[in-house]
């Protein structure tokens, strides 16, 4: 009579089957997102995650529009060629923004992993919120300063503003049915839109049901106030963890309007 399989081998077979079964039955999987521009992590970036293709939906609405999307020949190349002028001296808005950003990130890192009930946590968290608000204010001032330094390109700024007004007027009509179309797409899939915000290192994790999803993110170009980086990345969630790096190479570098 031949000997049966040894106990260790039988255990290994059962363990393998159990692992495969647990992986195959899992409805949701972890998706790790990281975002950076020019080597700098995008902290506090809000990533929208949709179970339908937002761009496809917008394109279909644009195709049915009674009027064509307005175009602005020559404006795009002029905006790309724009370069902010030099500062006149003293602490620049960029320097103030950078100092506040560094302080905010440092305090955020010190709070990570700390027990919210520990001594001093509440006060430290209040300082973090105050710093974060100051960072937002200085970001706005930095953007405004960039625009103020366009004295030699005032005509370009005016052209861009007029074009943006015209484009937004067209979008209000062409995309009027977008909310209803999006709700219909969500109802068909039985899912909802998610939003995650990156941490101080530009990372965010989210659990997503298996299937197709689209990640959407827009951030201003720190070197040109007229442009932005725009990501629209499709991802298929499988039984295994997914890592999605959002880098400039994968983004559109387009007019910010």
ABEGO torsion letter per residue (X at the ends): XBBBBBAAAAAAAAAAAAAAAAAAABABBBBBBBBBBGGBBBBGBBBBBBABBAAAAAAAAAAABABBBBBBBGAAAAAAABBBBBBAEEBBAAAAAAAAAAAAAAAAAAABGBBAABBGAAAAAAAAAAAAAAAAAAAAAAAAAAAAAAAAAAAAAAAAAAAAAAAAAAAAAAAAAAAAAAAAAAAAAGBBBBBBBBBAAGBBBBBBBBEBBBBBBBBBBAABAABBBBBBBBBBBBABBBBBBBBAAABBBBBBX
